[in-house]
Amino acid sequence: MLIAQISDLHIKAGGRLAYGIVDTASMLRACVASIMQLSPLPDVVLVTGDTVDYGCSNEYELLRELLAPLTLPLYFIVGNHDERSALRGAFFGPGFEYLTQSDEFLQYTVALGELRLIALDTAVPTQGSGKLCAKRLAWLDERLGEDTRPTLIAMHHPPFVTGISHMDAIGLDGSQALEQIIARHSHVERLLCGHIHRSIQCRFGNTLASTCPSPAHQVALDLRADGSDCFVMEPPGYQLHLWRDRRLVSHTCAIGSYKGPFRFRQDGVLID
């Protein structure tokens, strides 16, 4: 099973640039093209939130158009920039029935071969920070208790402090209770998150939590306590998660054209 994870697309309608700088639509087109050039192709694409910038229906219409070249199953997670009903309204019909498994929150479970995916909704309308209320935590605990297959939990807000202060200020409320639940269920293989626009990994609840870079702009890596609220145009990226021999191995992929590949050896000998 090969899973492509993309996150924090921030699509704006009408060709508008995010923050007056970032052409998120063109950058998503490049990301989609990069994924479709992979060999082998991923089995599914997981989109871990902030799919659009303001949760507007016309943004979701453009998002659907931009993602159309992906001939792979798509699984959406809601982020703080998303709007649940507008997302459901844009993606409906065959292949998107999972979006209606829950009415209040955009949460669901699906089987991915030997794996099970649980989508967890951390969004709070109109707020940048996330929250796992008692209702959402109870739902997760129940879902984890009903099936012991190796499980991936996908959510937008990471449940750990990253050291990037302005992003931690809009982090996740309820992470301590979440960690207690995860620690009780040893079959949780990974928590796959977005929100931070960078690749970060952290031990969490006897498993690993990770975040995915953006196919557009990245949050500046500034670990000062008073670090500024900035982004940088570092190479855009996405992640590939390979499940093989009961292990999940993750790769971060840069989007774009770069020199190579070049051979290390010629006639079986390292090139000097």
Residue, then its C-alpha position, 0 to 999 in steps of 0.5 A: m500500500l502506497i499513500a501519497q499525502i498532500s496538505d495545506l493547499h490553500i487554493k484561492a478562486g479567480g487566480r488570486l495569490a495567497y498573501g499576494i505572493v503564492d500562486t497556490a493553484s499553479m503549485l497544486r497543478a505541479c504537485v498533481a503532475s508530480i504524483m501522476q508521474l510516480s512509478p508505481l502510482p500511489d494507491v490513494v491520496l490523503v489530503t490533510g486539510d486546509t484544502v482552500d483558503y477561505g472555505c468558499s464554494n468557488e474555491y472548492e470548485l477550483l480545487r475539484e478541477l485542479l485535483a481532477p487529473l488524479t486517477l486515484p481515490l481521494y480522502f479529505i481531512v478538514g483543516n482550520h481553513d476549510e468549511r465542512s458543508a462546502l467541502r461535502g458539497a463539492f466532493f460528492g457521489p461515487g468515491f466520496e460517500y465517506l464524507t457523510q459517515s458523520d453529520e456534525f464532524l467530518q470524521y470517518t473510517v475506511a479500509l486501505g488494504e491491510l491498513r485502517l484509516i481513521a479521519l479525525d476532525t480537529a477544526v473549530p469554525t472561524q479559529g486557527s487553532g484546533k480542538l478535540c472535544a469529549k465527543r470527538l475523543a470518545w468517537l475515536d476511542e470507540r473506533l479504535g476499540e472496534d478493530t485492531r488492524p494497523t491503523l493510521i489516524a489522519m488529522h489536520h492539527p498536530p498534537f505536539v508542540t513544534g517549537i515554531s511559536h506562532m504555529d504552536a499558538i494555534g495548535l491543538d486543544g485536547s492533545q493530552a487526552l488524545e495521547q492517553i487514548i493512543a497509548r491504550h491502542s498499540h495498533v495505531e501505526r502513525l498520526l499523519c498531520g498537516h497545518i505546519h507546512r513543514s516535515i516534522q516528526c515526534r514520538f506521541g503516545n507510544t507511536l509517531a506523529s508527523t506533519c507534511p510539507s505544503p505543495a505551496h509555501q512553507v512556514a519559516l523554520d524559526l525556533r526562537a520564542d519570539g519568532s516571527d509569523c512568516f513563510v518562505m518559498e522553500p521547495p514545495g513537497y508532499q509525502l509518500h507512506l509505504w506500508r510493506d512487511r507490517r512497517l510504514v516507511s515515509h519519504t518526503c518528496a520535493i516538487g519540481s525539476y532538478k538535475g539528475p538522476f546521475r549514476f554513482r558507478q560506471d562499469g560497476v566501479l564508483i566514479d572518482 
